[in-house]
Amino acid sequence: MNWSLIQKHPVAVQARNYIHKQTKELKLHYHNLDHVESIYSYLQDTNQDYSEALDWAVLFHDIIYDSAPAKEARSAAMFYTMAIDNDLTLATDQYKEVVKLIRDTELHLVRQNNLNSSAIIRGDLSNLLSVEASDISHPLVVSELQELYGWTNTAIAEASNKFMFGLLLRLGQNILLDQQYKTTYEQLAVTGIYNTIRKNIGSLY
């Protein structure tokens, strides 16, 4: 949490309270404040240059996580609402950048030559950077999907594999768009995604 500088702002306090409330009501085992704080820790550990827009985007990127579509778009809209209601002072281009960064976490496709886009995507996927982290997060995600959608283990495994294969293709694009972090995207692919697909196949057969 040392990387973040916004946590005492009324908007951040309101956001954290909302996430905590949603976590309890929807039984979110993964997309909760622990996930937010893990991204901040990743930014700290990787010496990411500070950006207030990135700071707000990390906090708000999953503020709405329910069973309905367009989670990222609705999360971005909630940032606007809370920020305006609480007179958050940000330049117009910074407001727009926060929204773009939140939307970047939908497909995890890096905007070329945008270090903040790269950072939030790598941070959001950092649970896949090692087998150990993947082993911890996988059952949490499964439990969350069961609570949100009422899916069976088979349905979860099929949906997860579809997502992972799509993510694998986009990581290939990120390697071309963001050469500086080529090794990170390769590690995500060969470690976390492979491990998740292996676990999903184990649930299917």
Summary of the structure (lengths in Angstrom):
residues: 205
radius of gyration: 16.6
end to end distance: 40.7
largest distance: 53.9
contacts: 628
relative contact order: 0.12
helix: 75%
strand: 0%
